[in-house]
Amino acid sequence: MTALNRLSAARWDLRVRARWAVLHGIPRRALPRRASRGDRMAELLLGYHGEPGGQYAQFDTIRAEGRIIGSEVGAATADHALCRAILRDSRFSTIQHTDYGFPAPMLRVLERTDPGLPNPVEPPSMLVTEPRRTRRTGTPSPGPSPRRRSRSSRTGRSGSPRTCSTNSRRRPPRTW
């Protein structure tokens, strides 16, 4: 590896680390402070590291506060009907990192370190775009009936009754 390649690899590594720090590292460091102030969404994002099944206490707390609770981190709900309605609504979508409300210096870091990769939840991704064919074009053909299965097991062949060897009436070949 030449010195130029090592330098460009080091720059790339620095860009990746800076982007990760802005998108994941700094917010992760801020979550415990917000959770200690009573932010339910921050507590939920941090996870529960106690006894198995202890996370249900967090869900019950969110339920007790109302159908939907807001916080500095985001909104949370433990209401199944509300979750279902939100996820099925066409207005529900993802947001870009520029919409997170980051300070201007962090946004500049994100702009400079953007690798230009496609987002999996934006068109023309297969996760978002509708396939060309969304319905079947023909009627499904029925499977073999019990009568046909019993015939084919007796004769050792499969197919219609005309091709079975037990069929004594055979048509003569057609001559045109």
C-alpha positions as CSV (number, residue, x, y, z in Angstrom):
1,M,0.0,0.0,0.0
2,T,1.4,3.3,-1.0
3,A,1.7,6.3,1.2
4,L,-1.1,8.1,-0.8
5,N,-3.4,5.1,-0.3
6,R,-2.7,4.9,3.4
7,L,-3.4,8.7,3.7
8,S,-6.7,8.4,1.8
9,A,-7.7,5.3,3.9
10,A,-6.9,7.2,7.1
11,R,-9.0,10.2,5.9
12,W,-11.9,7.8,5.1
13,D,-11.6,6.2,8.5
14,L,-11.6,9.6,10.2
15,R,-14.7,10.6,8.2
16,V,-16.5,7.4,9.1
17,R,-15.7,7.8,12.8
18,A,-16.7,11.5,12.8
19,R,-20.1,10.7,11.2
20,W,-20.7,7.8,13.7
21,A,-19.8,10.1,16.6
22,V,-22.3,12.7,15.5
23,L,-25.2,10.3,14.6
24,H,-24.7,7.7,17.4
25,G,-22.0,8.5,19.9
26,I,-23.0,11.9,21.1
27,P,-26.7,11.1,21.3
28,R,-25.9,7.9,23.2
29,R,-23.9,9.9,25.8
30,A,-26.8,12.4,26.2
31,L,-29.5,9.7,26.8
32,P,-28.5,8.8,30.4
33,R,-28.7,12.4,31.4
34,R,-32.2,12.7,29.9
35,A,-33.3,9.4,31.4
36,S,-32.1,10.6,34.9
37,R,-34.4,13.7,34.4
38,G,-37.4,11.3,33.9
39,D,-37.6,11.2,30.1
40,R,-39.5,8.0,29.4
41,M,-38.4,7.7,25.7
42,A,-34.7,8.0,26.7
43,E,-35.2,5.3,29.3
44,L,-36.8,3.1,26.7
45,L,-33.9,3.7,24.2
46,L,-31.3,2.9,26.8
47,G,-33.0,-0.5,27.4
48,Y,-33.6,-2.3,30.6
49,H,-30.7,-4.3,32.0
50,G,-32.3,-5.7,35.1
51,E,-34.2,-9.0,35.5
52,P,-35.8,-10.6,32.5
53,G,-39.3,-9.2,31.9
54,G,-38.5,-6.0,33.8
55,Q,-38.9,-3.9,30.6
56,Y,-42.7,-4.5,31.0
57,A,-42.6,-2.1,34.0
58,Q,-41.4,0.6,31.5
59,F,-44.3,-0.1,29.2
60,D,-46.8,0.1,32.1
61,T,-45.3,3.4,33.1
62,I,-45.7,4.8,29.6
63,R,-49.3,3.4,29.5
64,A,-50.1,5.1,32.8
65,E,-49.0,8.5,31.5
66,G,-51.4,8.4,28.5
67,R,-52.0,7.1,25.0
68,I,-49.0,9.0,23.7
69,I,-46.2,10.8,25.5
70,G,-43.8,13.4,24.1
71,S,-40.3,14.0,25.2
72,E,-37.1,15.8,24.0
73,V,-36.0,12.5,22.4
74,G,-39.2,11.6,20.6
75,A,-42.7,10.3,21.2
76,A,-43.7,7.0,22.7
77,T,-46.8,4.9,23.1
78,A,-47.7,1.5,24.5
79,D,-51.2,1.5,23.0
80,H,-51.6,-1.2,20.4
81,A,-54.5,0.4,18.5
82,L,-52.6,3.7,18.3
83,C,-49.4,2.0,17.1
84,R,-51.4,0.1,14.4
85,A,-53.1,3.3,13.2
86,I,-49.8,5.2,13.0
87,L,-47.9,2.5,11.2
88,R,-50.7,2.0,8.7
89,D,-51.1,5.7,8.0
90,S,-49.6,6.9,4.7
91,R,-48.4,10.1,6.4
92,F,-46.0,8.1,8.6
93,S,-42.4,8.2,7.2
94,T,-38.8,8.5,8.0
95,I,-36.9,11.8,8.5
96,Q,-33.4,12.8,7.4
97,H,-30.6,13.6,9.9
98,T,-31.0,17.3,9.0
99,D,-34.5,17.2,10.6
100,Y,-33.2,15.9,13.9
101,G,-32.6,19.4,15.2
102,F,-28.8,19.1,15.5
103,P,-26.8,22.2,16.1
104,A,-25.2,23.8,13.0
105,P,-21.6,22.5,13.7
106,M,-22.9,18.9,13.9
107,L,-24.8,19.4,10.6
108,R,-21.7,20.7,8.9
109,V,-19.8,17.6,10.0
110,L,-22.6,15.4,8.7
111,E,-22.6,17.2,5.3
112,R,-18.8,16.9,5.0
113,T,-18.7,13.2,5.9
114,D,-21.7,12.1,3.8
115,P,-20.6,9.0,1.9
116,G,-23.5,9.4,-0.6
117,L,-24.9,5.9,0.0
118,P,-28.5,5.3,-0.9
119,N,-31.0,5.3,1.9
120,P,-32.8,1.9,2.2
121,V,-36.1,3.5,3.1
122,E,-36.3,6.1,0.3
123,P,-37.2,5.5,-3.3
124,P,-35.9,3.8,-5.5
125,S,-35.3,1.3,-2.8
126,M,-37.0,-2.1,-3.0
127,L,-38.3,-1.5,0.5
128,V,-40.3,1.5,-0.6
129,T,-41.2,1.2,-4.2
130,E,-44.2,-0.9,-5.2
131,P,-43.4,-4.0,-7.3
132,R,-44.7,-3.9,-10.9
133,R,-47.0,-6.8,-10.3
134,T,-49.0,-6.5,-7.1
135,R,-51.6,-9.1,-7.9
136,R,-51.9,-12.5,-9.5
137,T,-53.0,-12.5,-13.1
138,G,-54.7,-15.8,-13.3
139,T,-56.9,-18.0,-11.2
140,P,-55.1,-20.6,-9.3
141,S,-55.7,-24.1,-10.6
142,P,-57.1,-26.7,-8.2
143,G,-55.0,-29.4,-6.9
144,P,-55.7,-33.1,-7.5
145,S,-59.0,-34.3,-6.1
146,P,-59.1,-37.4,-3.8
147,R,-60.7,-39.4,-6.6
148,R,-57.9,-38.6,-9.0
149,R,-55.3,-39.4,-6.4
150,S,-56.8,-42.8,-5.7
151,R,-56.9,-43.6,-9.5
152,S,-53.3,-42.6,-10.0
153,S,-52.2,-44.7,-7.0
154,R,-54.1,-47.8,-8.4
155,T,-52.6,-47.4,-11.8
156,G,-49.2,-46.2,-10.8
157,R,-49.5,-43.3,-13.1
158,S,-50.6,-39.8,-12.8
159,G,-52.8,-37.8,-15.1
160,S,-56.3,-37.7,-16.4
161,P,-58.5,-40.8,-16.5
162,R,-58.1,-41.0,-20.3
163,T,-54.4,-41.9,-19.9
164,C,-54.9,-44.6,-17.2
165,S,-54.2,-48.1,-18.3
166,T,-57.4,-49.4,-16.7
167,N,-59.5,-47.4,-19.1
168,S,-60.9,-50.1,-21.4
169,R,-62.5,-47.7,-24.0
170,R,-59.8,-46.2,-26.1
171,R,-60.5,-43.9,-28.9
172,P,-59.1,-44.8,-32.2
173,P,-56.5,-42.4,-33.5
174,R,-57.9,-39.5,-35.6
175,T,-57.2,-39.5,-39.2
176,W,-57.8,-36.2,-40.9
